[in-house]
Amino acid sequence: MTRHPMLRLLRAEWTKFRSVPGWVRGSAVAALMILLFPLTGLGGGAPEQASPVPIGPDGAPVSAGFYFVHRPLSGDGRITVAVTSLTSLRAGDSGTAAPWAKAGLIITAGPEPGSRYAAVMVTGEHGVRMQHDYLYDRAGLPGAVSATAVRWLRLTRSGDTITGEASTDGTHWSQVATVRLPGLAATVQAGLFVACPQQVQGVGTAGDMATAAFSVPQLAGDWPATTWTGDQIGAHTATFAGYPRGGSGGFAPTGDGFTVTGSGDLAPATRSDLPVGVAAGDLLFGTFPALIVIVVVATLMITTEYRYGLIRSTLSASTRRGRVLVAKAVVLAGVTFTTSLAATLLAIPLWLRLVRSLGIYLFPTTSGALLRAQIGTAALLAVTAVFALAVGTILRRSATAVTTVVAATVLPYLLALTPFLPPPMAQWLTRVTPAAALAVQQTLTRYPQVDSVYTPANGYYPLPPWAGLAVLCGYTALALALAVVLLRRRDA
């Protein structure tokens, strides 16, 4: 039976590939690099010196630091207050506050950082918000608070259901959200709070604190006859950066209410909050050196034939030159994907287990995200191999082709990891260059209600995982199409 011409080409290219020891060894070395390099990408200090990481109700690390002026609420009840001003230290004398500085009312299941809570609040630049359990955020009335734009807030408990409302005059109310806190005890702590996260400055952050002025709280329901107590929550946790030098939290009664100063945040934790933590994507650090090896192997697969004149016999095997290049690409991509996938499937569980045994904090990741990172990394290397093959076909010279592909794929990645590169430039490099494909390894979440240093150096990419890989596929498709055209027009 006569074989299909394409099948004959595939068999010939596979035979050629496995008959060249250097190419086979290169593929094996790339897989070993994925397995052996993760340790160089791990950060962190001695676990015994680390502060505890607060864990929220959903099992994720959280920032749980704020100044709390509270008293017990036994059963159902309501608290109403007016916020007349909110300012932060780094805003200076402008009378404004940091974008996510927060001041408002909160009901919490307990004083332990990471406890369930629901809060209605004013913010520096994001209007009134209703947030609960660190991850969940709902927008309310827009606009910043000031002496001429007072915001009234109301929080009502009915069993384990909490309702947050806001008003501009204390008379006409609009509901922001109603949330449920399962398992809420009969007696909870409720009252006023102020928090102010660190401000992002370039590639780093700077400590900040906020001060808010409240009216006298109006209480209704089962409130025991006690006095107001002030506490800094989460002061000794890993995600609390502390107060700026010379600053401290506290509260003071005024003639018509309270003035409260606080720092910290009630929000999901990001890499900036836990720089010593490890993300699962860090454990694929070996992709970088493996990428260089794969580029060299892929380029040599075509340029070697040009160098020694073997391309003539290769092209004589088929009257359609495009098929020859496609057959090379299929074999190269298949080998690279298979070996890389085997390496990632071994590397991730191995290094996850080692990181846990060392006591280093590990950001939680779903099994789906891990599988996507493993398969995506193998696909990234396979597509890069085809890209290098196409560039090698276009340029015909090994050194020039390798340099070109490395400059297009590896160099932007290295520049994006440079600590002093401005974040907008790092995000641009990993959005429009082939390095965008590294987004398939992202296992950290970017939260819209948290300002942080969201850069590739911290494990955050500007594009969704598969969209990033699509950018590389686009470059590869264009290069491969140009290579086929030139291969047909040029003399062998």
C-alpha angles and dihedrals in degrees: 000000000000115000120229109261091240092053090051090052092049091050091048093049092046090051090048093049097051092044092063107077093198093059093047092047090048092056090048092048091051090053091049091051090056088052100044107034103066094090091066089059097053120107131189142095135247108317091218089063096049125105117235117275111231112231121207128220091270093056095252125123113261142188105240106171125124141127110259127199103189153154132187124277113202107198127330122356150133136237125194129186141163120230109209101176142009123187135161133212099242093049086070120200094335092104091234133112138226112280094255100031105135135205127167148082127326139182113198133183092226146335094264112110108252095034120141115269145163123208139177114203151159118241136201098252108352102069124227115345137186111210133173139177091007097272103063125079134173126185123231134169113357127230139061124280122248141147089277095040105047117179120211116206130194130187121190127190123203110170106304093338119100123193123196123200136177136199139180095213107023091247109068110053133193122197114238098186145321117224136180124225106195116216096018109168123238091249118047136165117252138171145088127339140182127194134170122185124212114279119241112241113180108299094347144044136245128209119255140174134199136215125205134186117220133187120234106291114248111219131199128173134023102353114150116227099261136127128256115269127199125214137166105232120210096010094146100042127111093244096054110092094189131229126311114266110291093013131112140171126251148122135240131191116240130191092270104024140314139317112211129188122194147155137200128056145259101223145095113294120249133196091271089059093049108030091161092057124101126227121206089241089064088065090068092061088122089073089084099062090034089057092057092050092048091050091053093048093046093048093048090051089073107019092055089060091052092046095054098033094247091128090082094062091042093054092044089065090071134028089213108070093189090064090056092056092045090051090052090049093050093050093045094046092046094051093044094047093048097048093041093048091051089051095048093046088055098038101053099053091040095052095038089058092047093048091051092048090053091055094240113149112255121200108234116251130185119243089242092056091048092051091047091052091049096047092038093054091052090048091047092055093044094051091045088053090055090046090053091047090053093048090048089053091050097046099029092203121101100213094044094046094047091048092049095050094044090049090051099044111020103031096059089050092051092047091049089055092053106114096217096049109111111254094238090057092047090051092047092052091052093045105052105024128072087260086078086085090075086078087085087075095056112120099162124092125232111217121207092209093056126071109211143142096282100182134134088250087064094044099263121120126193095230130058113259100259093037088058091052089048089061090058090045089054093053090046094050091051093047092047093049091051090047092053092050093049093044090056094047101042129077114250 
